[in-house]
């Protein structure tokens, strides 16, 4: 059984979160006091969740587009 694109995206999100190095995420790395590893992870998560939302909408809500008046 193969996974749908939405399932693969969700699995990727889950894996990234589970495998994240918390110590690395908590460390301040930049001179500006930013947690660059955390920012990078959050940016990836945001992109992935946006993609997942689009996939779910395409799969489950495309039938409503033609019914609006």
C-alpha positions as CSV (number, residue, x, y, z in Angstrom):
1,X,0.0,0.0,0.0
2,X,1.5,3.3,-1.0
3,X,0.9,6.5,0.9
4,X,-0.9,9.5,-0.6
5,X,1.0,12.8,-1.0
6,X,-0.9,14.2,2.0
7,X,0.0,11.2,4.1
8,X,3.7,11.5,3.1
9,X,3.6,15.2,4.0
10,X,2.1,14.5,7.4
11,X,4.6,11.7,8.0
12,X,7.4,14.1,7.1
13,X,6.1,16.7,9.5
14,X,5.8,14.2,12.3
15,X,9.3,12.8,11.6
16,X,10.9,16.2,11.5
17,X,9.4,17.1,14.9
18,X,10.2,13.8,16.5
19,X,13.8,13.9,15.3
20,X,14.5,17.5,16.1
21,X,17.4,18.0,18.5
22,X,15.9,20.1,21.3
23,X,19.3,21.2,22.6
24,X,20.3,22.4,19.2
25,X,16.9,24.2,18.7
26,X,17.2,26.0,22.0
27,X,20.7,27.3,21.4
28,X,21.2,30.9,20.4
29,X,23.6,30.9,17.5
30,X,23.4,34.2,15.7
31,X,24.9,37.5,16.9
32,X,21.4,38.9,16.8
33,X,20.3,36.4,19.5
34,X,18.3,34.3,17.1
35,X,17.8,30.6,17.4
36,X,18.6,29.9,13.8
37,X,18.0,26.1,13.9
38,X,14.6,26.7,15.5
39,X,13.7,29.3,12.9
40,X,14.7,26.9,10.1
41,X,12.5,24.1,11.6
42,X,9.5,26.4,12.1
43,X,9.8,27.7,8.5
44,X,9.9,24.1,7.2
45,X,6.9,23.2,9.4
46,X,5.0,26.2,8.2
47,X,5.6,25.3,4.5
48,X,4.7,21.7,5.1
49,X,1.5,22.5,7.0
50,X,0.5,24.9,4.2
51,X,1.1,22.1,1.7
52,X,-0.9,19.7,3.7
53,X,-3.7,22.1,4.0
54,X,-3.8,22.5,0.2
55,X,-3.7,18.8,-0.3
56,X,-6.6,18.2,2.1
57,X,-8.6,21.0,0.5
58,X,-8.0,19.6,-3.0
59,X,-9.0,16.1,-1.9
60,X,-12.1,16.8,0.3
61,X,-13.4,20.2,-0.6
62,X,-13.1,20.4,-4.4
63,X,-16.7,19.2,-4.8
64,X,-18.0,22.5,-3.2
65,X,-16.5,24.8,-5.8
66,X,-19.3,24.3,-8.3
67,X,-22.2,24.7,-5.8
68,X,-21.7,28.3,-4.8
69,X,-24.2,30.8,-6.1
